[in-house]
Amino acid sequence: MSKTIEKSTDFTGLHAAFSKSLTEAFEKNDVQILRKVYDSYANNSDHDKKAPMDQAFREILMFQLSDNVDSIGKLVKLSVQAVRSEIVSVTIPVVLLGDIFETVTLDKCEKIFNYVEEMVEVWKEEIFFSSCKNNILRMCNDLLRRLSRAQNTVFCGRILLFLSKFFPFSERSGLNIVSEFNLENVTDYGVDGKDLDDTLEDIEDIPIKIDYNLYCKFWSLQDFFRNPNQCYSKASWKMFQTHATTVLESFSSFKLEDLRSASAQLEDNNDDLNDKMDLDISFTMDFKNEIDQSVQKVDHFFAKFLTNPKLLALQLSDANFRRAVLVQFLILFQYLQLTVKFKAESNTLTPAQSDFIKETEAKVYQLLEETPPNGKRFSRTVRHMLQREEMWNNWKNDGCKEFKKPEESVSDDKPPPAKRERKTLGDCLRDANRQGKFFLGNDVLTRLWNYSPDNLQACKSEERNFLPQVETYLESFRDKTDTSFEWRALRLLARQSPHFFTFINSPSYKISDYLDAVRKRLAKDRLDAAKQAAINSNGTNAESTTSSGEIQENLHEQEAEHEVNDEGVLEDEEETNDLDKGEEDNNAHTKPLTASREQIEELAPLIGDDWKKLGKKLGYAADELLYFETENADRDGGCVAMLVNWFADDDDASLDNLAYTMEGLEINTAAKAVKALIDRLAAKSAQKEAESEEKMETNE
């Protein structure tokens, strides 16, 4: 039983074997010969084998085939087959073309480029496009640098057309995104006026007078065609208007004769009637073939005309020259009237300018129709091309979106819904201004800015004050050593109370002790303020005045007896014994306001379906909310059970915190109801305190 011998060698051996097999494969045009030799070296990796195979292709091209254009094309096609067989690098076909373009003359380059154009669909295949697109672009740019745009115009155009076919429309490198003009395209003209007049004396007699004035006006228009934005300037527009009128009048007074045969002119007239009536198909096809043949005979093209004054009379007599100038007018007029994304806002036409453009545009189309041969056909073609140019302009204004094939949708009997007509930005701004409102282009921002006529005053509204009172916050039941609680308490204290700035003389104080001392001081201040208000309300009664003086005297005596430093936390803190301190705490401490079950049942319908969202904010898990919902069958039973449980078990449960949480969740109706409940309870509490003070004063 025989065994296959697997070969293995170095780069030199592989290169020699591949070069020999490549010569045979090229003669027979069979890539399988290369494939067999490639597979015979199984011990070498693909990376080791592809490098010598690439080198073999490049050497046979440079040393054996560089003089034969047909052989070069054959080798390139063979390299494409080798790429598909995965025995060479993907970029090797383009590398071969780049090598040969750098070593042969421009005449041969133009012939070899035929193979590049023929294989455009090959380059667009997935296997080649991603790997070769940069190499192809670099190869074409190198060719364009070698070519003269004046002498090799056709070859330059072929290269640019190939690139436009190869790259997708949305390729950024081939798009003039910001609509810039080629300001380097300057047309040089002009000699001394006296010399020009002497030159024009020798020109043959023509119906119009060609002088220095007409010569300068005619060629000065090229500067406006080069940079149309000049027309938005008043001074430049006046010059353009004068020169354009003079040149077009010269064209109108100098008609060109149609030198074709009478039969050709008759066919041209019949073609003009083709839009209005049906003609014999065979006649129309024969006429079309004749036109195509006449077009093919014209093999000359001028990218830029000469400005020698001796040629002006001949140029005015040339139909191609006249058409080129008239089409330049139409392109300029279209740009001035179109909406271009990157055009400056100040670049707008006045009504007088718009009227002049419309009148002149009609005159230009009339001159195109009068210019033989096939003037009317040429005029219709130009009009059609400019209409297509408007579509390309709209595509660029939309950001040059990528073209995609429409997706096949399932046929539906129902017609698609009519698209709602969208107002323009200017109409939206105008309507908002009439109503005294703002329009910011976004629904949320527009609603925010129109919330109040004065947004600054709206921000200062009491309804937007979500901060709790420092006394309420300090008296809430929570872990006093919580760092977040201490930080928030100090922030509230600095904002709402001068006790924040009290001097602390103990370096080893604790913030929790400091806050507890501040709480006691605030409670005492509130009690003193309530007593002082009660005393002032009865100031007209002498007995009340006497009793109030006694009360104040007793208070001062108590302060003198019980003044201590409270372990150095507050310098002016009162010293009390355990019994008095307990009584003071009982009097000064106010429990947070909570709601009864009846009050919660009144609030639940206002909360509605948002009660689960509120429950998550209050700290309940999803399974707990589900329990409340299943245990209470009625609509608001789950909400009532949750709030009753929260007020009973949570240390932070209070009506103030509930209202604050509801406002954060935008449950505004229920939040206002809670605030109203707080106001009622506070009023009742103040009334009870006033009644107790009156009883105490009466007893004294």
C-alpha positions, -999 to +999 in steps of 0.1 A: +000+000+000+016+032-012+018+064+009+016+100-003+048+118+003+042+152+019+067+178+008+081+206+029+106+233+019+117+269+024+107+301+006+133+296-022+121+261-030+085+270-030+091+300-052+110+280-078+082+253-079+054+278-081+071+299-108+075+268-130+039+256-124+026+292-130+042+293-165+024+261-174-009+272-158-007+306-177-002+288-211-031+265-205-052+290-186-059+264-159-057+273-123-060+237-112-024+231-121-014+257-095-038+242-070-022+207-073+013+220-068+001+242-039-015+213-021+015+190-026+034+210+001+011+201+029+037+205+056+040+242+049+013+265+063-009+287+040+009+318+051+043+303+041+029+292+007+010+323-003+040+347-001+061+328-028+030+323-050+024+361-049+060+367-058+058+343-087+028+362-102+045+396-098+078+383-114+062+367-144+043+399-150+073+422-148+099+401-166+079+383-193+045+400-200+051+437-195+050+444-233+019+424-242-014+441-231-035+410-239-012+388-218-014+412-189-052+410-189-050+372-191-027+370-161-049+393-141-079+371-147-059+340-138-049+357-105-086+363-098-092+326-102-063+319-079-078+341-052-111+322-054-090+290-051-074+305-019-038+300-031-028+337-033-035+368-013-068+386-020-051+418-031-027+402-057-049+411-088-049+448-079-012+447-069-004+433-104-023+461-120-006+487-098+028+473-107+022+474-144+007+509-144+039+522-127+062+507-154+045+513-188+036+544-208+003+562-206-008+548-240-005+513-226-021+523-193-052+535-212-054+501-229-048+481-198-074+501-179-100+484-201-095+452-181-101+472-149-134+486-162-145+452-175-139+435-141-158+462-120-184+436-109-155+413-098-140+441-077-174+447-061-177+411-049-175+406-011-142+387-012-125+415-031-142+448-021-133+450+016-097+441+010-090+458-023-110+490-022-081+510-007-056+495-032-079+503-062-084+539-050-047+544-045-040+529-080-065+553-097-052+583-078-017+575-089-029+573-125-047+607-122-016+623-109+003+613-140-024+624-164-030+659-177-066+671-174-063+691-205-046+665-228-059+633-212-094+644-205-111+613-217-089+589-198-093+610-166-131+608-171-129+570-175-111+567-142-136+588-124-165+570-139-150+537-129-146+549-093-183+560-093-193+526-104-171+508-080-178+526-048-214+529-034-231+563-036-228+568+001-190+565+001-178+596+020-145+599+002-163+605-031-188+631-019-186+668-017-205+669+016-202+706+024-208+717-012-175+734-018-166+749-051-133+744-070-120+780-066-087+770-082-103+767-116-094+802-127-100+814-163-071+837-174-079+862-201-074+898-211-049+918-231-044+955-236-076+971-251-057+988-279-039+955-289-073+937-289-089+963-312-060+958-336-064+921-335-102+922-341-097+942-373-086+911-391-116+890-380-141+881-407-173+899-409-200+886-385-234+901-376-223+913-342-196+937-332-168+921-312-148+946-292-128+948-260-160+955-239-178+923-252-146+902-248-141+912-212-178+908-203-180+874-219-150+858-201-157+876-168-188+855-165-166+824-159-157+838-125-194+838-115-198+803-128-168+792-108-181+808-075-219+813-076-220+827-041-207+860-055-242+866-069-256+872-034-235+903-031-253+934-044-223+949-063-213+915-078-249+908-088-252+941-106-221+933-126-233+898-134-267+910-145-252+936-169-227+911-184-252+883-187-277+906-205-250+917-230-238+882-238-273+867-242-283+896-265-252+889-286-263+852-289-298+863-298-286+887-326-262+861-340-283+831-351-265+799-362-277+781-394-285+744-395-261+730-421-277+695-422-297+682-450-333+690-455-343+654-446-324+655-414-341+688-405-375+673-413-368+643-391-358+667-363-392+685-366-410+652-366-391+642-335-404+674-318-439+663-325-433+629-310-444+642-276-479+652-290-487+623-313-478+586-319-455+580-349-446+549-367-423+527-346-400+517-374-396+554-384-388+564-349-362+537-344-345+545-377-344+581-368-330+572-333-303+551-349-293+579-372-290+603-343-269+578-323-246+574-353-242+612-357-234+615-320-208+587-322-190+606-350-182+635-326-150+623-309-136+656-297-142+672-264-128+703-248-127+705-210-116+741-210-119+766-239-091+789-250-094+827-243-074+840-271-092+871-285-086+859-321-108+828-314-138+846-299-156+851-333-150+814-342-162+803-307-194+823-310-201+805-343-195+771-327-227+753-315-209+732-289-193+763-274-226+782-273-243+753-257-216+749-230-220+786-220-258+784-220-258+753-198-235+771-174-261+798-170-288+772-162-266+754-136-259+787-119-296+797-119-305+763-104-280+767-076-291+802-067-328+791-064-322+757-046-322+751-009-287+738-001-279+725+033-245+742+038-255+775+021-252+805+044-285+819+058-276+853+043-274+839+008-310+846-003-324+862-034-344+893-035-377+894-054-361+914-082-333+889-085-357+860-087-377+877-114-346+883-135-335+847-131-369+834-143-369+857-173-333+849-182-338+812-177-367+812-202-345+831-227-317+806-223-339+776-230-352+795-261-316+800-273-308+763-267-338+753-288-326+777-316-291+762-316-286+735-342-285+706-345-314+690-327-319+721-305-353+712-291-341+676-282-310+690-265-331+716-246-354+689-233-325+667-223-309+696-203-341+703-185-345+667-176-309+664-163-314+695-141-346+680-126-326+649-117-300+672-102-326+686-078-332+650-066-295+646-060-294+679-041-322+667-018-304+635-012-273+654-001-294+677+021-307+645+039-271+634+047-263+612+017-282+582+031-272+548+018-293+533-010-310+500-001-332+478-020-368+480-008-379+451+014-406+429+000-436+435+021-467+413+024-494+426+002-522+441+022-556+451+009-557+482+032-540+512+017-511+527+036-522+554+060-518+589+047-487+607+060-494+636+082-482+668+067-454+682+088-451+719+094-419+736+085-397+750+113-405+785+102-442+780+104-439+764+139-418+794+151-443+818+137-473+802+153-456+799+186-446+836+185-481+846+178-493+828+209-465+843+230-449+809+235-415+792+228-409+765+203-377+745+209-382+716+184-386+690+212-419+683+228-405+679+264-384+711+261-413+731+246-436+720+274-410+729+300-403+764+287-440+772+283-449+760+319-450+795+331-448+830+315-418+837+339-397+806+342-375+821+370-405+828+392-418+793+385-386+778+397-390+798+429-425+786+435-432+770+469-446+739+452-411+732+439-396+732+474-392+695+482-368+700+512-382+689+546-380+711+576-348+706+596-368+701+629-389+673+612-359+657+597-339+656+630-369+642+649-375+613+624-369+578+637-338+564+621-302+554+628-286+586+641-251+573+633-260+569+596-235+589+576-260+598+549-284+610+576-258+632+592-247+646+558-283+655+548-290+669+583-260+692+582-270+704+547-305+712+559-291+729+590-268+751+570-297+762+548-324+767+574-310+775+608-282+798+622-273+770+647-251+755+621-226+783+627-225+778+665-189+776+679-178+742+689-150+741+715-146+703+719-122+687+694-136+652+701-173+657+695-195+634+676-218+646+648-246+625+662-243+643+696-240+676+679-272+670+659-291+658+690-281+690+709-292+711+679-325+693+679-331+701+715-322+738+709-346+740+680-374+725+700-368+750+728-367+779+704-400+768+689-416+765+724-403+799+734-417+814+702-451+799+709-451+813+744-440+848+732-468+848+706-493+839+733-480+866+756-481+892+728-517+883+719-528+892+755-506+922+759-535+946+764-546+928+797-526+941+826-529+908+846-517+889+816-488+913+813-479+907+849-481+870+845-461+871+814-434+890+832-434+864+859-431+836+833-402+853+817-385+859+850-390+822+859-375+811+826-344+833+831-340+818+866-342+783+852-317+791+825-293+805+850-296+774+872-294+747+845-270+762+820-243+736+810-221+729+780-236+695+770-202+678+769-187+707+750-209+702+719-228+735+723-214+763+744-248+777+755-267+743+759-289+742+790-281+718+819-310+699+833-313+669+856-326+636+843-362+644+854-363+678+839-345+666+808-371+639+803-399+664+808-383+688+783-378+661+757-415+651+761-426+687+756-401+695+728-404+663+709-431+662+683-440+630+666-440+630+628-474+634+613-490+602+602-523+592+586-551+571+600-567+543+580-597+564+572-574+592+558-554+565+538-586+552+523-594+587+511-559+590+495-559+556+478-583+565+449-561+596+441-530+574+438-548+549+415-527+525+394-494+542+405-495+526+439-471+499+429-446+524+416-450+543+449-445+510+468-412+503+451-400+538+460-410+532+496-389+501+498-413+472+491-402+443+469-423+430+440-435+399+459-446+421+488-466+443+465-481+411+449-491+399+484-509+432+492-527+430+459-539+394+462-550+397+499-572+427+491-597+420+463-611+456+458-593+481+435-576+502+461-573+476+488-537+468+480-527+505+482-545+510+516-528+479+530-494+489+518-496+525+533-511+512+566-482+488+569-457+515+560-469+540+586-469+512+612-434+496+605-412+522+588-392+546+610-392+572+582-429+570+577-445+605+578-468+625+557-440+649+547-419+620+533-450+606+515-457+639+498-421+643+489-419+608+473-452+614+454-440+646+439-408+629+428-429+603+410-452+630+395-483+617+414-493+653+417-530+650+426-523+627+456-493+648+467-515+679+469-540+660+489-513+649+514-501+685+517-536+696+525-539+669+551-506+681+567-519+716+568-550+705+585-532+685+611-507+713+617-535+738+623-552+714+647-519+709+666-512+747+668-548+753+681-543+726+708-510+742+719-526+777+720-555+763+742-530+746+765-511+778+769-542+797+777-551+771+804-516+773+819-517+811+820-552+810+836-540+786+863-510+809+870 
